[in-house]
Amino acid sequence: MSTYVDDSDDERQCYYCGCNVRKGWGAGEKDHFPIPKAAGGTAMVWSCCSCHDMKDRFPLDKWPIEWWGAVIESFPKLNRETRIFLAKAIALFYHTQHKDDTERTAVLEQWRNEEADKRAA
């Protein structure tokens, strides 16, 4: 099965989570990736509605702490270049959007400390 959208695919999988995406009513959505449609992107992947919502309809600054925890937890499973890219992207987002967000910083730091304590135990 191709990564990019092929309407003839009988078995479709969400590009992000891997779940099966049905044809017909309640089917997944075509998601512009890697370049958003607004930036001229034409390539698309299949996405389940849940992942598409999470990607396009929840701004990063509105993500719950549990989603950030899942991102940090999965970093070791990614290749080196992906980890570095994501680290730089998150840092750029943080520095441009959250210069004064001390509460979120404190919560993230607390979560990191709790995770470190769990690993040490």
N, C-alpha and C positions, 0 to 999 in steps of 0.2 A: 504494500500500500504506500502511495506517495505521501510525503509530508504536506504538500500543498493541495488545495482543493481540487478534486476531480469528481464532478457530479455523477460519474458512472460508478463510483466506489459503492459496493454493496455494504461493506463494513467500514464505517467511519469511526475514527477515534479522536477524542479531544486532544489537541496538540499539547495542552498544558497538563492535564491530569491523567490522560490515557483512558478515560471511561469511554464506553461505546456510545456513539451518537446515532440515534435512529433517524430513518428517513420519515418524511411525512409530518403529521401533527406532532408538536412538541419536540421537533428535531432540533439539533444544535444550530449554531449560527456560523456564518462565514466571518472570520475575523481577519482584518488586514494586518499582516505580519511579514517581515519585521518592521516595515515602514508604515506608519498610520496613513489612512486614506487622506486625512487633512493635509499631510505632507507630500501627497502625490503617490503614495504606495498603491500598488495594484495586486501584488501577491497576497494570497489569502490562505489561511489554515482553518480546519474545522475546530470549533470550540463548543463545549457544552455551555448552556445558558449560565450556569453558576460561575464558571471560570471567566466567561465573557463579561459578566457583571463585575466580578472582582477586578478584572483588568481595566475596563473602560469606565465603570460607573462609580467606583469608590476611589477618590483621590488618596494618594499615599498618606496625606496628613490626617485622613479620617480612618485609616486602618486600625483595627483594635490591636492591642499589644500581643495577643495570641498569634496574629498573622506575622508580626515582626519576629516573634520567637521562632516560628516555623522556618522563616527565611534564614535566620542565624543558625538554627540547628542543622539545616540542610547544606550549609556552605561546604563542609568537608567532603560531601558526596559529589561536588561539582569539579570540573577540571580547573587547572590553575588559571587559565585565561578568563574563564567565566567568573571565578571568585574575584579576581582582580577587577574585572569590568564592573561587577555588581558593587564591590566595595567603593569604587570611584563614583559610580552613579548615585549610590546612597549618600556618600559624602557631599557630592555636588548638590543633591536635593536638600540635604540637611542644611548646608551652608547658605543656600539661596532662599529657603522657605522657613527655616526654624531657628534663626539666630537667637531669638529670645524665648524659645520654648523650653524653659528649665524644668517644667513638670514632666514632659515626655522624656527628657534626658534622665531625670531622676528615676522614673519608672523603668526605663531600659537598663540603667545601671543596676538597679535592684534585681531585675530579672537575670542579668548576667551573673551577678554575685550568687544568686540562688542556684543557677545552673552549674556554676563552678563548684559550689558546695556539694551538690548532688554527685558530680563526677569524682570529687575528692573522697566521698564517703564510701 
